[in-house]
Amino acid sequence: MKSSINRLLLLGFLLSLHNYAISQESVKIKRLDAAIEFDGIPAEAAWQALDLFPLTMHRPNFGNQPSELSDVRVGYDNEFLWIGASLYMEDATKIYAATKKRDEMLFDFDAFGVVLDSYNDNENGLAFFTAPTGLRTDYTISNDAAGGGGGPGGPGGINTSWDTFWDVKTTRDDKGWYVEMRIPFSSLKFKPENDVATMGLIISRNISANNETATYPPIDPKYGFMATNKPSQAQQVEIAGARPTRPVYIAPYVIAGYSQDFVPNEDETEYTQENYPKYNAGLDVKYNINSNLTLDLTANTDFAQVEADDQQVNLTRYSLFFPEKRKFFQERSSLFDFGLGGRADNIFYSRNIGLVDGQQIRIYGGARLTGRLGKWDMGLLNMQTAAHEEIAGENFGVIRMRRQVINPNSYVGGIFTSRIGMDGKQNFSYGLDGIFRLFGDDYLNVKWAQSYDSEIDSKMTSLDPSFVMINWERRSEEGFAYDFNYSYSGLKFNPGIGFVQRNGVQGGGARLLYGWIPGDQSWLFNYNFNVRGDRYIRLEDGQLESMEISPGFEINTKKGIHAEIATETAWEGVQYDFNLSDSIVIEAGEYTFTGIELSLGTSEANRISVRGEVYAGQFYDGNRLGLETEFNINFSSSFILSPGYEFNHITFPDRETNNLLNIHAINMKALVMLSTKFSASVFVQYLNTEDEFAGNFRLRFNPREGNDFYLVYNDNRCFIDRRQIAGHPSFHNRTIMLKYTHTFIL
């Protein structure tokens, strides 16, 4: 048996090398010649009639044959794209089935999945992954999985909040584990030409016991941690005669609950209790107009009350960014992305719709049209909100267009946004952008944007309401790589539906890196020396806003350990006083401070993993010792505990009063998964500077995609009432709520 497996491994490896040599040619996916029994066992003759897709080791030793045999086949019928995989293990007891959680990122666990570049644009992708427990993880990919673009999702342009309709079943035995995955063509957006749909395909398998990833096609690890999610590295495949159905998804939801609040009276002499029921209902409709155009309608849009934002410690003078969690805004959200250089800055930030200073504003409804018209990717969004207290109702509009030019990795596009108040206020923004692959792994990214606000006296013929960015980067972590950027953000640049941390500044920065991937004989997977720096000045007075230079060293081992050390020298020009806490103020002035930062992370393939950072050094006119750590404890695939702690000890020895600040941020997440469909979670947070404790309990039953039942309990309280109001209550707000969504497919 072992010699047969070795021969199959060698055959698969030779096939993968042959395929790598002809990777520019399209691979034709075969149509299934018989029905598949969807049971998680890809053993039917119909599977064996399909072509084998051989995998090549991506890490730890790129180009080697994988340590374990994988038999992966892809086919299709009239309704589904089918993927079947037999994932063998010589010692099946080493299979690490770590979790049943929906949308778990499976970087270090045993996992299998595919990335589909359904438009074959080398830029965007849809990912579908599973684990031995049969969980479903799906997410969208934008910006070719490159980070730093201000994208809507997580690391490297990943948006895990996106969900769609598809199914997977898994089984296992003493030889390994097995997958059958079926993805409806109605869940994939593609544009056939001459009755042939051309897509990009990446197949990935993680082998946790060996800290190993294998892929089809072979993908060079020089592209970094997200290399296996890069649509530009996908194998081009052709599917002839795909005929997607055009279902209509009608998803009404109902919410019922009860809330209690203790609020100070007008004179702040005592608390009064307010009790009121909470109930709501709404409707979402999705219609696939054709294979590449989708219309979404919403009425009384859901506010995702089942989700809770993470508390964040803010040691800067800039606003914090919180990600979007409402499902309506997740569909094709990457298409509306128009990043402004920073990780979060964007000309379109959907949390501005229906949220004002933390207050929820009812969204009457809206519509979104996404897809492709000719060679243009297109997104159109329009939403209407209600009036609320002194806030007038508003209409929000977005139009985004982009298309491929010059070569398969270059694009040009534009965006237009509008925010029109029923009281006559108006805000409009537009932007033009282009990203061009110049040669090799070198990319040039340029952006131009302007805004108009009826309450700001500005002329669009000047640079005051304008934004400009130029960025040149080499996307590689092997050899010499770089990232140069310049940006100008005018004093009156104010996109009404955007997020801009700071405007009225201009400047630039650079990141230089030289990296090595030492190969088979080393215990290191890769390592690099790097230095980054930037400098920005204020347009108002020409003075320094901020400057930083930070050389560092980073390593990643083949056992999944990540470590990085960097020194930092910062210059800050504080124009106005800002508060770190109620009693600690950073006064206007110029500051220079230095420090050192160390980060360390271990592989989640272990039952206990840890990530942490330590900072020690100067901080404005004082000193700071900072520690942030998070543990992940996998007791079993049914129970995960994740405690986290952040501590900042800040002292100002030259101040006579208010010279000490200790910040403690504590959180604890616990997840119990009785199955992939039924789970319960607890999330508690405490931040001492706000004297705020927040607890969230959530019970979820998800019998099938589109049908969800939630029981949610939220509790918010203070341990110490700093306002010293009589009758301090035991809590400030608590809410219990039931929510049910049912999707009808017509």
C-alpha positions in Angstrom: 0.0 0.0 0.0 2.8 2.4 1.0 4.7 1.8 -2.2 1.6 2.4 -4.3 0.9 5.7 -2.5 4.5 6.7 -3.1 4.2 6.0 -6.8 1.0 8.0 -7.0 2.7 10.9 -5.1 5.6 10.8 -7.7 3.1 10.7 -10.6 1.1 13.6 -9.2 4.3 15.6 -8.6 5.5 15.0 -12.2 2.1 16.0 -13.5 2.2 19.2 -11.5 5.5 20.1 -12.9 4.2 19.5 -16.4 1.2 21.6 -15.7 3.3 24.4 -14.3 5.2 24.5 -17.6 2.0 25.0 -19.5 0.2 27.1 -16.9 -0.7 29.8 -19.4 -2.9 27.3 -21.3 -6.5 26.9 -20.3 -7.5 23.6 -18.6 -10.9 22.3 -19.7 -13.1 21.2 -16.9 -15.1 18.0 -17.8 -18.8 17.6 -17.5 -20.0 14.8 -15.2 -21.3 11.9 -17.1 -23.5 10.6 -14.3 -25.3 11.9 -11.2 -23.3 12.2 -7.9 -24.6 11.0 -4.6 -23.9 13.9 -2.4 -22.6 12.1 0.7 -19.0 13.2 1.3 -17.5 10.1 -0.3 -16.1 10.9 -3.9 -16.0 7.2 -4.9 -18.4 7.0 -7.8 -17.2 6.1 -11.3 -18.3 9.6 -12.4 -15.6 11.1 -10.2 -12.9 8.8 -11.6 -13.8 9.8 -15.1 -12.8 13.4 -14.3 -9.2 14.7 -14.6 -6.9 14.6 -11.6 -5.6 18.0 -10.4 -2.2 17.3 -8.8 -0.9 19.4 -5.9 2.6 20.8 -5.3 4.1 21.7 -2.0 3.8 25.5 -1.4 5.3 25.5 2.1 7.5 24.6 4.0 9.6 23.6 0.9 8.3 25.0 -2.3 8.3 22.8 -5.3 8.6 19.5 -3.5 6.0 16.8 -3.8 3.5 16.9 -0.9 4.1 14.6 2.1 0.7 13.1 1.7 -1.3 11.9 -1.2 -4.3 14.0 -2.5 -6.7 12.9 -5.2 -8.6 16.0 -6.3 -11.1 16.2 -9.2 -13.3 19.0 -10.5 -16.4 18.6 -12.7 -19.8 20.2 -13.3 -23.4 19.5 -14.3 -26.2 21.8 -15.3 -26.5 23.3 -11.8 -23.3 22.9 -9.8 -19.5 23.1 -10.0 -18.4 19.9 -8.2 -15.1 19.4 -6.3 -14.2 16.0 -4.9 -11.1 15.3 -2.8 -9.7 12.2 -1.1 -7.1 13.6 1.3 -5.0 10.7 2.5 -2.9 10.5 5.7 -0.4 7.8 6.5 -1.3 8.3 10.1 -5.0 9.5 10.2 -4.8 10.1 14.0 -2.8 13.2 13.2 -5.7 14.9 11.4 -6.4 18.1 13.3 -10.2 18.7 13.3 -9.9 21.9 15.3 -13.3 23.6 14.9 -16.8 23.5 13.6 -17.2 27.3 13.4 -18.7 28.9 10.4 -16.3 31.1 8.5 -13.2 30.1 10.6 -10.0 31.1 8.8 -8.2 27.7 8.4 -4.6 28.8 7.9 -3.0 26.4 10.3 -5.7 23.6 10.5 -6.3 20.6 8.3 -8.3 22.2 5.5 -9.2 21.9 1.9 -10.7 24.5 -0.5 -10.7 26.4 -3.7 -10.4 30.0 -4.9 -12.4 30.9 -8.0 -11.6 34.0 -10.0 -15.0 33.8 -11.6 -14.4 36.8 -13.9 -10.8 35.7 -14.7 -9.7 39.3 -13.9 -6.6 38.3 -11.9 -7.8 40.7 -9.1 -10.9 39.4 -7.4 -11.9 35.9 -6.1 -14.4 33.8 -4.2 -13.1 31.3 -1.7 -14.8 28.1 -0.5 -13.1 26.1 2.2 -13.9 23.2 4.6 -12.3 21.2 7.4 -12.7 17.5 8.5 -15.6 18.6 10.7 -17.5 19.7 7.6 -17.6 23.4 8.4 -18.2 26.1 5.7 -15.8 29.0 5.2 -16.4 31.4 2.4 -15.0 34.9 1.7 -14.3 37.3 -1.1 -10.8 38.4 -2.2 -10.0 41.9 -3.7 -6.9 43.8 -4.7 -5.2 40.4 -5.6 -5.1 39.7 -1.9 -2.6 42.5 -1.4 -2.8 44.4 1.9 -2.7 48.1 2.6 -5.3 49.1 0.1 -8.0 50.3 2.4 -10.2 47.3 1.5 -13.4 46.4 3.2 -12.2 43.2 4.7 -9.5 41.7 6.8 -5.9 40.9 6.0 -4.9 41.1 2.4 -8.3 42.3 1.0 -10.1 39.3 2.6 -13.8 39.8 3.5 -15.0 37.0 5.7 -18.4 38.5 6.3 -19.6 37.5 2.8 -21.8 34.4 2.7 -23.4 32.7 -0.2 -25.3 29.5 -1.0 -23.2 26.3 -1.4 -22.9 22.9 0.3 -20.1 20.6 1.5 -20.0 17.2 3.1 -17.0 15.5 4.6 -16.2 12.0 5.9 -13.1 10.4 7.4 -11.7 6.9 8.1 -8.3 5.4 9.0 -6.8 6.4 5.6 -7.7 10.1 5.7 -10.6 12.4 5.1 -12.8 13.1 2.1 -14.7 16.1 0.7 -17.6 16.6 -1.7 -18.3 20.2 -2.5 -21.0 21.6 -4.7 -21.2 25.3 -5.6 -24.3 26.5 -7.6 -23.4 28.4 -10.7 -26.1 30.9 -9.5 -23.6 31.8 -6.6 -20.8 32.5 -9.0 -20.8 35.6 -11.2 -19.2 35.0 -14.6 -19.5 36.2 -18.2 -19.5 33.4 -20.8 -18.1 34.1 -24.3 -19.1 31.8 -27.1 -20.9 29.6 -24.5 -17.6 29.1 -22.5 -17.0 30.5 -19.0 -13.3 31.2 -18.3 -12.2 31.4 -14.7 -9.2 31.2 -12.5 -8.8 28.2 -10.2 -6.6 27.6 -7.1 -6.9 24.4 -5.1 -5.3 24.3 -1.6 -4.8 21.6 1.0 -3.4 22.2 4.5 -1.7 19.3 6.4 -1.6 20.6 9.9 0.7 17.9 11.4 3.4 18.9 9.0 2.7 22.7 8.9 2.3 22.1 5.2 0.3 23.7 2.4 0.0 22.2 -1.1 -1.6 23.9 -4.1 -2.7 23.6 -7.7 -1.2 25.2 -9.6 2.2 25.6 -7.9 2.4 29.0 -6.2 5.7 30.6 -5.3 5.8 31.6 -1.6 7.7 34.8 -2.5 4.3 36.5 -2.7 3.8 36.3 1.0 1.5 34.9 3.6 -1.6 35.4 1.3 0.0 33.9 -1.8 -2.4 31.0 -2.0 -5.3 33.5 -2.2 -3.9 35.6 -5.1 -6.2 35.3 -8.1 -3.3 36.4 -10.3 -1.6 33.1 -9.5 -4.7 31.0 -10.5 -4.8 28.4 -13.3 -7.1 29.4 -16.1 -9.9 26.9 -16.6 -12.8 26.7 -19.1 -16.3 25.5 -18.5 -18.3 24.9 -21.6 -22.1 25.3 -21.6 -22.6 26.3 -18.0 -26.2 27.3 -17.6 -26.8 28.9 -14.2 -30.3 29.0 -12.9 -31.8 32.4 -12.0 -33.4 31.9 -8.6 -35.0 34.7 -6.6 -34.1 34.7 -2.9 -36.7 36.3 -0.7 -35.4 36.7 2.9 -37.8 38.3 5.5 -36.5 38.7 9.0 -38.3 39.4 12.3 -36.8 40.7 15.6 -38.5 40.7 19.0 -37.0 41.5 22.4 -37.0 43.7 25.4 -34.5 46.3 26.6 -33.9 48.1 30.0 -31.9 51.3 30.3 -30.8 53.3 33.3 -30.1 56.9 32.2 -29.2 60.1 34.2 -32.0 62.6 34.6 -31.7 66.0 33.1 -30.0 67.4 36.2 -27.7 64.3 36.5 -28.9 63.9 40.2 -30.2 60.4 39.9 -30.9 57.6 37.4 -34.3 56.8 35.9 -35.2 53.4 34.5 -36.7 53.1 31.0 -38.2 49.8 29.8 -39.4 49.2 26.3 -40.0 46.4 23.9 -37.9 46.0 20.8 -39.4 44.6 17.6 -38.7 45.0 13.9 -39.2 43.3 10.6 -37.7 43.7 7.2 -37.0 42.0 3.9 -34.1 41.4 1.5 -34.6 40.2 -2.1 -31.9 38.9 -4.4 -32.4 38.3 -8.1 -29.8 37.0 -10.5 -30.7 38.9 -13.7 -28.3 36.8 -15.7 -25.0 35.0 -15.0 -23.1 38.1 -14.2 -25.6 40.7 -13.0 -27.4 40.6 -9.6 -30.0 42.9 -8.2 -30.5 43.2 -4.4 -33.4 45.0 -2.8 -33.8 45.7 0.9 -36.6 47.1 3.0 -36.1 48.2 6.6 -32.5 47.0 6.5 -31.3 44.8 9.3 -28.7 46.4 11.6 -26.9 43.1 12.6 -27.8 43.5 16.3 -26.5 40.0 16.8 -22.9 41.3 16.3 -20.8 43.3 18.8 -17.9 45.6 18.0 -14.6 44.9 19.7 -13.5 47.6 22.1 -10.3 49.3 21.0 -7.7 51.3 22.9 -6.9 54.6 21.1 -3.5 56.1 21.9 -3.6 58.4 18.8 -5.3 61.7 18.0 -7.2 60.1 15.1 -10.6 58.3 14.8 -10.9 54.6 15.2 -12.1 52.4 12.4 -14.8 49.7 12.9 -15.6 47.2 10.2 -19.0 46.8 8.5 -21.0 43.9 9.8 -24.4 44.3 8.1 -24.9 41.5 5.6 -26.6 43.6 3.0 -23.4 45.7 2.5 -21.2 42.6 2.2 -22.3 41.4 -1.2 -19.5 42.4 -3.7 -18.3 45.0 -1.3 -14.8 44.8 -2.8 -16.2 46.3 -6.0 -17.1 49.5 -4.2 -13.6 49.8 -2.6 -11.7 53.0 -3.4 -8.9 52.9 -0.9 -7.1 56.2 -0.1 -3.7 54.8 0.8 -4.2 54.0 4.5 -5.4 50.6 5.8 -8.9 52.0 6.5 -9.2 55.3 4.5 -11.8 55.0 1.8 -14.0 57.2 -0.3 -16.9 54.8 0.5 -17.5 53.6 4.1 -20.9 51.9 4.4 -21.1 52.4 8.1 -21.9 56.0 7.4 -25.3 54.8 6.1 -27.8 54.6 9.0 -25.3 55.4 11.8 -24.7 58.9 13.2 -22.5 59.4 16.2 -23.2 55.8 17.3 -27.0 56.2 16.9 -28.8 53.9 14.7 -31.0 55.6 12.0 -33.7 53.5 10.4 -33.0 52.6 6.8 -36.2 52.6 4.9 -34.7 50.6 2.1 -32.5 50.6 -1.0 -31.2 48.7 -4.0 -27.8 47.5 -5.3 -26.9 46.3 -8.7 -23.6 44.5 -9.2 -21.9 42.6 -12.0 -20.3 43.1 -15.3 -21.5 45.1 -18.3 -19.4 44.4 -21.3 -15.8 44.7 -20.1 -16.8 46.9 -17.2 -17.2 45.7 -13.6 -20.1 47.8 -12.2 -21.6 48.5 -8.9 -24.6 50.8 -8.1 -26.0 51.4 -4.7 -28.8 53.7 -3.4 -30.2 53.8 0.2 -32.7 56.0 1.9 -32.7 56.7 5.7 -35.4 58.1 7.9 -35.3 61.3 9.9 -34.2 60.9 13.5 -34.6 63.6 16.2 -32.7 66.6 14.8 -31.2 64.6 11.9 -33.0 64.9 8.6 -33.6 61.9 6.4 -30.8 61.3 3.8 -30.3 59.6 0.5 -27.0 57.8 -0.2 -25.8 56.9 -3.7 -22.7 55.1 -5.0 -21.7 54.3 -8.6 -18.4 52.3 -9.2 -17.0 51.3 -12.5 -13.6 49.6 -13.4 -12.2 47.6 -16.3 -9.1 45.8 -17.4 -6.6 47.6 -19.6 -3.2 47.0 -21.2 -2.6 43.6 -19.5 -4.4 41.1 -17.3 -3.2 42.8 -14.1 -4.0 46.4 -14.9 -7.2 48.4 -14.4 -8.7 51.8 -14.6 -11.9 52.9 -13.0 -13.9 55.6 -11.3 -16.4 56.1 -8.4 -19.1 58.7 -7.7 -20.8 59.1 -4.3 -23.7 61.3 -3.2 -25.2 62.2 0.2 -28.3 64.3 0.0 -30.2 65.5 3.0 -33.9 66.1 2.9 -33.1 69.5 4.6 -31.1 70.6 1.5 -27.6 69.6 2.6 -25.5 68.0 -0.2 -22.2 66.2 -0.4 -20.7 64.7 -3.6 -17.4 62.9 -4.3 -15.8 61.4 -7.3 -12.6 59.5 -7.8 -10.5 58.1 -10.7 -8.0 55.3 -10.2 -5.7 53.1 -12.0 -3.5 50.2 -11.1 -0.9 49.1 -13.7 1.4 46.1 -13.7 4.5 47.6 -15.2 6.8 44.6 -15.3 7.5 41.5 -13.2 6.0 42.1 -9.8 6.1 45.9 -10.0 2.8 47.8 -9.8 1.9 51.5 -10.1 -1.2 52.7 -8.3 -2.6 56.2 -8.9 -5.7 57.9 -7.5 -7.4 61.2 -7.9 -10.5 62.3 -6.0 -12.4 65.5 -5.1 -15.4 66.2 -2.9 -18.1 68.9 -2.7 -20.0 69.8 0.4 -22.7 72.5 0.4 -21.7 73.5 4.0 -18.0 74.0 3.1 -16.9 76.9 1.0 -14.5 75.3 -1.5 -13.8 75.4 -5.2 -13.3 72.2 -7.1 -10.9 74.1 -9.4 -8.4 74.2 -6.4 -6.6 71.4 -4.5 -8.4 72.2 -1.2 -11.2 69.6 -1.7 -8.8 67.2 -3.5 -6.9 63.9 -2.9 -3.9 62.6 -4.9 -2.0 59.4 -4.4 0.9 57.7 -6.2 2.2 54.3 -5.1 4.9 52.1 -6.7 5.5 48.7 -5.2 7.2 45.4 -5.9 5.0 42.6 -4.5 7.5 40.1 -3.3 9.0 38.8 -0.1 12.1 37.3 -1.7 15.0 39.4 -2.8 14.7 43.2 -3.0 11.2 44.6 -2.7 10.0 48.2 -2.1 6.9 50.3 -1.6 7.1 54.1 -2.4 4.1 56.3 -1.9 3.1 60.0 -2.0 -0.3 61.4 -1.0 -2.0 64.8 -0.8 -5.2 65.2 1.2 -6.6 68.8 0.9 -7.9 70.8 3.9 -11.5 70.6 2.6 -11.4 67.1 1.2 -14.5 65.6 2.9 -16.2 62.6 1.1 -19.6 62.4 2.8 -19.8 58.6 2.8 -16.1 58.0 3.3 -13.6 57.4 6.1 -10.6 59.7 6.3 -8.4 59.5 9.4 -6.7 62.8 8.6 -6.9 65.4 5.9 -5.1 68.6 5.3 -1.7 66.8 5.0 0.7 65.8 2.3 3.7 63.6 2.4 5.0 60.2 1.6 6.8 57.1 2.8 8.7 54.0 1.8 9.2 50.5 2.8 12.3 48.6 1.7 12.8 44.9 2.2 15.3 42.3 1.4 14.1 38.7 2.0 15.3 35.2 1.8 13.5 31.8 1.4 16.4 29.5 2.4 14.9 26.2 1.2 14.8 22.5 2.3 17.8 22.4 4.6 16.8 25.3 6.9 14.5 25.4 9.8 13.4 28.9 8.6 10.7 29.2 6.1 11.7 32.8 5.3 13.2 35.9 6.9 13.9 39.5 5.9 15.4 42.8 6.9 13.2 45.8 6.4 13.0 49.5 7.0 9.9 51.7 6.7 9.6 55.5 7.1 7.2 58.3 6.3 6.9 62.0 6.7 3.7 64.2 6.5 3.3 67.9 6.9 0.2 70.0 7.5 -1.1 72.1 4.6 -2.5 74.7 7.0 0.8 75.9 8.5 3.5 73.9 6.7 4.5 72.3 10.0 5.3 68.7 10.7 2.3 66.5 11.3 4.2 63.2 11.8 7.4 61.4 10.8 8.6 57.9 11.6 11.5 55.6 10.7 11.5 52.0 11.8 14.1 49.4 10.8 13.2 45.8 11.6 13.9 42.1 11.2 11.3 39.4 10.7 11.4 35.6 10.6 8.9 32.8 10.0 9.8 29.2 10.8 8.6 26.0 9.2 6.9 25.1 12.5 4.6 28.2 12.1 6.4 30.5 14.5 6.4 34.2 13.5 8.7 36.7 15.2 9.5 40.4 14.5 11.6 43.0 16.1 11.7 46.7 15.2 13.0 50.0 16.6 10.9 53.1 16.1 11.8 56.8 16.1 8.8 59.1 15.8 8.4 62.8 15.5 4.9 64.1 16.2 3.6 67.7 15.6 0.5 68.0 17.7 -1.5 71.0 16.6 -4.2 70.8 19.2 -4.5 69.3 22.7 -6.0 65.8 22.8 -7.1 63.5 25.6 -5.7 60.1 26.3 -8.2 59.8 29.3 -10.4 62.1 31.3 -7.3 63.3 33.3 -4.4 62.9 30.9 -3.9 65.5 28.1 -1.3 65.6 25.4 -0.7 69.3 24.9 0.0 70.9 21.5 3.7 70.9 20.6 6.4 68.9 18.9 7.6 65.6 20.3 10.4 63.2 19.5 10.4 59.7 21.0 12.0 56.3 20.4 11.0 52.8 21.3 11.4 49.1 20.5 8.6 46.7 19.5 8.6 42.9 19.6 5.9 40.6 18.2 5.6 36.8 18.5 3.1 34.3 17.3 2.8 30.5 17.3 1.0 28.2 15.0 -2.7 27.6 15.6 -2.0 23.9 14.7 -1.2 23.5 18.4 -3.9 23.1 21.0 -2.7 26.3 22.6 -1.4 29.1 20.5 -0.5 32.7 21.4 0.0 36.0 19.7 1.6 38.9 21.4 3.3 42.3 21.1 5.5 44.3 23.5 6.4 48.0 23.2 8.9 49.8 25.4 10.1 53.3 25.0 9.3 57.0 25.0 5.8 58.3 24.4 5.3 62.0 23.7 6.6 63.7 26.9 6.5 60.5 28.9 7.3 56.7 28.6 5.1 53.8 27.7 5.3 50.1 28.4 2.7 48.2 26.3 1.7 44.6 26.2 -0.9 42.9 24.1 -1.5 39.2 24.1 -4.2 36.8 22.9 -4.4 33.0 23.6 -6.4 30.5 21.6 -7.1 27.3 23.4 -8.7 24.5 21.4 -10.0 22.1 24.0 -11.7 20.2 21.1 -13.5 20.9 17.8 -16.5 21.7 20.0 -15.0 24.1 22.5 -12.6 27.0 22.0 -11.6 29.6 24.6 -9.8 32.8 23.6 -8.7 35.1 26.4 -7.0 38.4 25.5 -5.4 41.2 27.5 -3.9 44.6 26.6 -2.0 46.7 29.2 -0.4 50.1 28.8 1.6 51.7 31.6 2.2 55.4 30.6 4.1 57.7 32.9 4.9 61.4 32.6 7.8 62.0 35.1 8.1 65.7 34.4 4.5 66.5 35.2 3.5 67.4 38.7 0.0 66.1 38.4 -1.9 63.6 36.2 1.4 61.9 35.5 0.3 58.2 35.4 -2.1 56.3 33.3 -2.7 52.5 33.4 -5.0 51.1 30.8 -6.3 47.6 31.1 -8.4 46.1 28.3 -9.6 42.5 29.0 -11.7 40.3 26.8 -12.7 36.7 26.8 -14.3 34.7 23.9 -15.8 31.3 24.4 -17.4 29.2 21.6 -19.3 26.0 22.0 -20.2 24.2 18.8 -22.5 21.3 19.1 -22.4 20.9 15.3 -21.7 23.0 12.3 -25.3 24.2 12.5 -25.7 24.9 16.2 -23.4 27.0 18.3 -23.3 29.3 21.4 -20.8 32.0 22.1 -19.9 34.4 24.9 -17.9 37.5 24.5 -17.1 39.8 27.4 -15.0 43.0 27.4 -13.8 45.4 30.0 -11.9 48.7 29.5 -10.9 50.5 32.7 -10.5 54.0 31.3 -14.1 53.9 30.1 -15.2 51.9 33.2 -17.2 49.9 30.8 -18.1 46.2 30.9 -19.8 44.7 27.9 -21.1 41.2 27.6 -22.6 39.5 24.6 -24.2 36.0 24.5 -25.3 34.5 21.2 -27.1 31.3 20.4 -27.3 30.5 16.7 -29.1 27.7 14.8 -28.4 27.6 11.1 -30.1 24.6 9.6 -29.3 25.7 6.0 -27.8 28.8 4.3 -30.3 31.6 4.5 -32.2 30.3 7.5 -30.9 31.6 10.9 -32.3 31.7 14.4 -30.6 33.8 17.0 -31.1 34.3 20.7 -29.0 37.3 21.9 -28.4 38.8 25.3 -26.4 42.0 25.6 -25.3 43.6 28.9 -23.5 46.9 29.4 -22.6 48.2 32.8 -20.0 50.3 34.8 -18.2 49.1 37.9 -17.6 52.7 39.1 -19.9 55.6 38.2 -17.4 58.5 37.8 -20.2 61.1 37.7 -21.1 60.2 41.3 -24.8 60.2 40.7 -27.0 58.8 43.5 -28.5 55.4 43.1 -25.8 53.9 40.9 -27.5 51.1 39.1 -26.2 47.6 38.7 -26.3 48.0 34.9 -26.8 50.7 32.3 -28.4 48.7 29.5 -29.4 45.1 28.9 -31.3 43.6 26.0 -32.6 40.2 25.2 -33.6 39.6 21.6 -34.8 36.9 19.3 -34.2 37.1 15.6 -35.3 34.8 12.8 -34.5 35.0 9.1 -36.0 32.6 6.6 -35.0 32.6 2.9 -37.5 31.4 0.3 -35.9 30.3 -3.0 -38.2 30.7 -6.0 
